[in-house]
């Protein structure tokens, strides 16, 4: 078997062909996710295809995790907004209740003539 590593010049200008050729530029430009077809020498294209799909899926998994994080951040914001709204409603109802209780006490004081009684007692 001839040398599997070939420069781009040899591949392009010398018309070299073969399924076991691996361009040097492909090696240089590869990263940890790059899959070389027919390298190491294998006839099992299904295996290489599955490895390549795994490499792509890892990118998809990262995107999936980002979407989950984004969803929960938005959910927390929505829950906080709803909680703030309910808190404001409860504060308003508490304020209204206090005002109502104050009016009841005012009406009681008028009904029992408390100020008049105090004046009578203080004048005697």
N, C-alpha and C positions, 0 to 999 in steps of 0.2 A: 504494500500500500504506500502511495506517495505521501509526502509531507502534507498534513491536513491544514497547516497554517499557511495562508497565502496573503500577500499584500494586495491592496486594491488594484495596483497596476497590473499585477499578474492576472488577476481575475478579469479585469476589464479589457486590457489590451492584448493579452496573449490568448484570449478566448478560452481560458481554463474553465472547465465545468466538472461537476461531480457533486454528489450529494454529501460527501464527507469533507468538503472544503469549508474552512472557517476563516472568513476574512479577519485579518489582524485588526482592522478598524472596529469591527464588531466587538472584539475582545476589549479593546481600549475604551470603547464607549459604553460598555456594559456596566450594570450595577447589580446589586444583590438580587434583584427581581428579574433580570434578563435570563431568558431560556434560549440556549443554543440548540437548534434543531440538528439532529443526527450527531450530537456530541454529548457525552462520549459516544463512540460508535454504537448505534443501536438501530435496529429495524423496527422497533416498537413505537410507531408514531403516536399511538393511543396513550402510551405512558408519558411521552413528552407533552402531548396535548393536555393531559390531566395536570401535569406539573405547571404548565403555563396558566391553566385555569385557576390553580391554587394561588399563583402569584397575583393574578387579577383580583381574585376574591379577597385577598388580604387588603387590597386598596379599598374594596367595597366594604369590608368589615370596619375599616377606619372611618369611612364615611358614615356607616350605620351608627357607630359609636358617637360621632359628631352630632348626628340627627337626634340620638337619644339625649345627649347632653343639652342640645338646643331645646328639645321638647320640655325637659324638666326645668330648665331655666325659665322658659315662658310660662310653664305651669306655676312655678313659684311666684312669678310676677303677678299672674292672674289671681292666685290665692291671696296674695298680699293685698291686691287691690280690692278684692271682695271682702277680706277681713277689715280693711280700713273703712269700707262703706258700711258694713254692719256695725262697726264701732261707732261711727258717726251717728247712725240711726239710734243706737242704744243711748248715746249721750243726749241726743235730742229728746228721746222719750223720758229719760231721767230728769232732764231739765223741765219738761212739761209736767211731770209728776210732782216735782218740787214746787212749781208754780201753783199747781192745783191744790197741794197741801197748804201752801201759804194762803190761798184764797179761802179755804175751809176755816183756817184759824182766824182769818180776818172776819169772816162771817160769824164765827162763834163769839169773837170779842164784841162785835156789834150787837148780836142777839142777847148776850148776857150783860150788856151795858157795862163792861169792865172799866172803861175810862170814867164813866159816871160814878160807879162804886168807889173807885180810887179817889175821886175828887171828894165824895161825901165823907170817906174815911179820913182823908187828910185834912178836911175842913173842921172836923169835929174835935 
